Amino acid sequence: MEPLVMEIPKKVFQHAWDDMDEAQQRLFFSKNGFLVVPEIFSAAEVAAMHKEIESLGLEDKNIDMSEAFCRASTFAPMIDNPKLTSALKSIFGPEFVCFKGAYVPKKSKAKGVPPQRTALHVDYGILEPEGDYRNSSALWVNVICYLSDMTLEHAPLSIVPGSHTRYDLQPASDMEMLKEEAVTLLTKAGDAVIFLHNTVHAGGVNVSGYTQHMVFCSYRASWARHIGHVREWPKAFVDSAPPSRRRLISDLNFGALERGAPVFVHRYFPPFLLKKVSELLSTVGGLLGSPKIKKLGDRLWAAHSARKS
Ligand SMILES: O=C(O)CCC(=O)C(=O)O
């Protein structure tokens, strides 16, 4: 039997991505569930990334994708890239964290294979059975920066505009009934595609004859803590990051409330003390009718609960 070829969508999606201000980005993302941020890396920066991939032999190294991300010094600036974080701010507001980075090379199939795609899917809620809770946040986006210009042969991304509002779709189920609504995105090297955790999409199959290199970063709203413990970024990676980046990659297992508690509380208060002080503040705040004291008590209580989980 002939293997099933999934055709890439005929409609190529065009939009003036360069001309969008923050309000337009927010509106577009809310309506469509994705957004392209052009040229987060310049041609020279992309060339430096390719050079580093080659010098580190990353394409053929058999290592974890997240470890590969941390090895190349040219990838890390994606995390706090100003064009990208400005677009993310328009989506999440000012409070978000970056919980994953990955480098993924997509090798080419033999030349002559017809252009095609992989299966339509959403990224939310997969990998939990394997104990990886990173995709379980209630509000997160995946960002892919492709390091070469896409063509129909060079693994273009298929995406279904507006599919993030299809509440009848179950993660990890067959979504091919949406294929007629899918469009093809042809981005340029250094552009970033942001898409919501439940936007239906599919990677292209690479039949161009040369490898496609992709760098991923995933971000969540600060409040949307994962449903289980997730691995933190490596300590050395966090310690060597500039403050603008460190802020985004620290304390992944905290939600917004815990983030609001002072750092010394997280570091030095043993759980029983945290519990006692939070109870005391909540009670005193209630008795004195002081919402400020009560809120501080609530924050410490949330920090205590997070520590327990
Ligand atoms: O391969 C790609 O271009 C997209 C990857 C993808 O589908 C995903 O990250 O879920």
The ligand as a Gaussian input file, in Angstrom:
#p B3LYP/6-31G(d) Opt

LIG

0 1
 O        8.794000      21.211000      12.579000
 C        8.227000      22.288000      12.670000
 O        8.408000      23.204000      11.837000
 C        7.212000      22.523000      13.745000
 C        7.409000      21.662000      14.912000
 C        6.137000      21.313000      15.611000
 O        5.177000      20.949000      15.022000
 C        6.029000      21.454000      17.060000
 O        6.915000      22.011000      17.681000
 O        5.032000      21.019000      17.615000

